[in-house]
C-alpha cells in the first residue's frame, strides 16, 4: 500500500519520501528500488540506514538495528537535508503496540501524520483487531495528539462481506462507508513489491486522496505529472 500511494504521488509530479520503519528481514519494500543505494550511519549507536531511489521517490529503509532503532521521525530520514513535499510512512509492525504510546519510537510518525490509513483484513478477526487499534488510539485523538484514522484500506475485496461488516464495533463502523478497496494483483501477491510501478488498478483507489490533499492545500496544485515508466 505504501508503494501504491507513493507511486500515485510521484506520478502526479510531487517529490516524496518513503520511510520504511520495518526491521530489514520484515521489510516489504526490500526490492522496491531497481538499484540499492548507499548505507549511511546515523547518530543512533551502530545503526545504519539505506537510501535508494524508486523512480523519483526517495526510499529510506532501516539496514542495521543498533542500540536504538532508528525508526522515529528525524533528519536521519532526509540525507543531505533534502526537501520533500510529502512523506509516506510504512509503519510495518504491531499497530496496537504503536498506538499504546505514540510519543516514543515509530509511533511518533502518527503525531506528525496528516492522513493515517489503517490496512485491515476483510475478516471478522480483522475488524476485531482494527477496533482494538482504534480504541488504543482514541485517548490520543481526544487529546488532539494525533488525528483520527482517515480511512480503512482493504486489499482483495471490492466491498465488505455482509457477515463481516455486521460484526464491526462502534469505532470501525464509523469508517466502513469510506473504506478504500484495493483489488488483488496476482503479480504483487506472488512476487512482492518490485521496482516496477504498481499497476493502475492498485493505484487508482488512492487518486482521490491526492485530489483531496490538493483541495485542502496540503499539496500545491501547479505541478507537472511525471510519465509512467517501468
GIURKA-V201145 format. One record per residue. RES is the residue in one letter. SS is DSSP state (h for helix, s for strand, l for the rest). PSI is psi in whole degrees, -180 to 180 (NA if undefined). OMEGA is omega in radians with two decimals (999 if undefined). Layout:
res: (RES & RES)
ss: (SS & SS)
psi: (PSI & PSI)
omega: (OMEGA & OMEGA)
This chain:
res: (X & X & X & X & X & X & X & X & X & X & X & X & X & X & X & X & X & X & X & X & X & X & X & X & X & X & X & X & X & X & X & X & X & X & X & X & X & X & X & X & X & X & X & X & X & X & X & X & X & X & X & X & X & X & X & X & X & X & X & X & X & X & X & X & X & X & X & X & X & X & X & X & X & X & X & X & X & X & X & X & X & X & X & X & X & X & X & X & X & X & X & X & X & X & X & X & X & X & X & X & X & X & X & X & X & X & X & X & X & X & X & X & X & X & X & X & X & X & X & X & X & X & X & X & X & X & X & X & X & X & X & X & X & X & X & X & X & X & X & X & X & X & X & X & X & X & X & X & X & X & X & X & X & X & X & X & X & X & X & X & X & X & X & X & X & X & X & X & X & X & X & X & X & X & X & X & X & X & X & X & X & X & X & X & X & X & X & X & X & X & X & X & X & X & X & X & X & X & X & X & X & X & X & X & X & X & X & X & X & X & X & X & X & X & X & X & X & X & X & X & X & X & X & X & X & X & X & X & X & X)
ss: (l & h & h & h & h & h & h & h & h & h & h & l & l & l & l & s & s & s & s & s & l & l & l & h & h & h & l & l & l & l & l & l & l & l & l & l & l & l & s & s & s & l & l & l & l & l & l & s & s & s & s & s & s & s & l & l & s & s & s & s & s & s & s & s & l & l & l & l & l & l & l & l & l & l & h & h & h & l & h & h & h & l & l & l & l & s & s & s & s & s & l & l & l & l & h & h & h & h & h & h & l & l & l & l & h & h & h & h & h & h & h & h & l & l & l & l & s & s & s & s & l & l & l & h & h & h & h & h & h & h & h & h & h & h & h & h & h & h & h & h & h & h & l & l & l & l & l & l & l & l & s & s & s & s & s & l & l & l & l & l & l & h & h & h & h & l & l & l & l & h & h & h & h & l & l & h & h & h & l & s & s & s & l & l & l & h & h & h & h & h & h & l & l & l & l & l & l & l & l & h & h & h & h & h & h & h & h & h & h & h & h & h & h & h & h & l & l & l & l & l & l & l & l & l & l & l & l & l & l & l)
psi: (-39 & -37 & -43 & -45 & -45 & -35 & -43 & -44 & -46 & -32 & -24 & -5 & 9 & 152 & 135 & 141 & 130 & 115 & 114 & 109 & 1 & 154 & 150 & -41 & -13 & -2 & 131 & 0 & 19 & -25 & 21 & -12 & 145 & -36 & 130 & 134 & -171 & 154 & 131 & 150 & 152 & 163 & -25 & 133 & 122 & 9 & 151 & 150 & 150 & 134 & 125 & 170 & 126 & 93 & -116 & 16 & 135 & 123 & 119 & 125 & 145 & 123 & -38 & 132 & 123 & -150 & -28 & 129 & 124 & 62 & -18 & 155 & 133 & 176 & -10 & -27 & -1 & 85 & 143 & 21 & 45 & 155 & 125 & 144 & -22 & 144 & 129 & 119 & 126 & 98 & 63 & 121 & -165 & 105 & -35 & -42 & -41 & -41 & -15 & -37 & 100 & 2 & 3 & 152 & -147 & -22 & -21 & -21 & -32 & -31 & -34 & -13 & 133 & -25 & 112 & 128 & 133 & 112 & 126 & 157 & 141 & 56 & 165 & -48 & -34 & -42 & -34 & -43 & -44 & -40 & -40 & -41 & -46 & -37 & -37 & -36 & -20 & -44 & -36 & -34 & -44 & -32 & 5 & 31 & -37 & 160 & 155 & 154 & 129 & -40 & 147 & 146 & 129 & 132 & 134 & 2 & 154 & -14 & 167 & 130 & 129 & -45 & -20 & -49 & -31 & -18 & 1 & 136 & 176 & -35 & -45 & -39 & -33 & -19 & -8 & -40 & -14 & 30 & 142 & 116 & 126 & 123 & 152 & 136 & 119 & -35 & -45 & -38 & -37 & -39 & -5 & -178 & 129 & -172 & -14 & 148 & 142 & 146 & 153 & -38 & -24 & -33 & -38 & -37 & -18 & 0 & -37 & -25 & -47 & -41 & -40 & -41 & -36 & -46 & -34 & -5 & 6 & -24 & 140 & 143 & -20 & 77 & 158 & 123 & 146 & 147 & 151 & 124 & 145 & NA)
omega: (3.12 & 3.10 & -3.13 & -3.14 & -3.13 & 3.09 & 3.11 & -3.09 & -3.09 & 3.06 & 3.06 & 3.05 & -3.09 & 3.04 & -3.02 & 3.00 & 3.02 & 3.14 & -3.12 & -3.03 & -3.07 & 2.96 & -3.08 & -3.08 & -3.12 & -3.04 & 3.01 & -3.10 & -3.08 & -3.14 & -3.05 & 3.10 & -3.12 & 3.13 & 3.09 & 3.11 & -3.07 & 3.01 & -3.11 & 3.07 & 3.07 & -3.07 & 3.09 & -3.05 & 3.03 & -3.14 & 3.13 & 3.08 & 3.14 & 3.12 & -3.13 & 3.10 & 2.96 & -2.94 & -3.13 & 3.07 & 3.11 & -3.12 & 3.09 & -3.12 & 3.04 & -3.10 & 3.12 & -3.12 & 3.12 & 3.13 & 3.09 & 3.13 & -3.10 & -3.06 & -3.11 & 3.12 & 3.11 & 3.11 & 3.09 & -3.08 & 3.11 & 3.13 & -3.13 & 3.10 & 3.10 & 3.11 & 3.14 & -3.12 & -3.13 & 3.10 & 3.05 & -3.07 & 3.07 & -3.12 & -3.14 & -3.12 & -3.13 & -3.09 & 3.12 & 3.12 & 3.12 & -3.10 & -3.11 & 3.08 & -3.06 & -3.10 & 3.12 & 3.03 & -3.08 & 3.11 & -3.14 & 3.05 & -3.14 & 3.13 & -3.09 & -2.98 & 3.03 & -3.13 & -3.12 & 3.09 & 3.10 & -3.13 & -3.07 & 3.03 & -3.13 & -3.12 & 3.10 & 3.06 & 3.13 & 3.12 & 3.09 & 3.11 & 3.14 & 3.12 & 3.12 & 3.13 & 3.14 & 3.09 & 3.13 & -3.14 & -3.00 & 3.12 & 3.12 & 3.10 & -3.14 & 3.09 & 3.10 & 3.04 & 3.08 & 3.06 & 3.10 & 3.02 & -3.05 & -3.07 & 2.83 & 3.09 & -3.13 & 3.12 & 3.01 & 3.09 & 3.08 & 3.08 & -3.14 & 2.98 & -3.03 & -3.07 & 3.07 & -3.12 & -3.12 & -3.12 & -3.06 & 3.03 & -3.03 & -3.12 & 3.11 & -3.09 & 3.14 & -3.08 & -3.05 & -3.06 & -3.11 & -3.14 & 3.03 & -3.14 & -3.10 & -3.14 & 3.08 & 3.05 & -3.03 & -3.14 & 3.12 & 3.13 & -3.10 & -3.02 & -3.12 & 3.12 & 3.10 & 3.13 & 3.11 & 3.08 & 3.12 & -3.09 & 3.14 & -3.10 & 3.09 & -3.12 & -2.97 & 3.13 & -3.10 & -3.11 & -3.10 & 3.08 & 3.12 & 3.11 & 3.14 & 3.13 & 3.06 & -3.10 & -3.13 & 3.14 & 3.11 & 3.08 & 3.11 & -3.07 & -3.00 & 3.08 & 3.14 & -3.14 & 3.08 & 3.08 & 3.09 & -3.12 & 3.08 & 999)
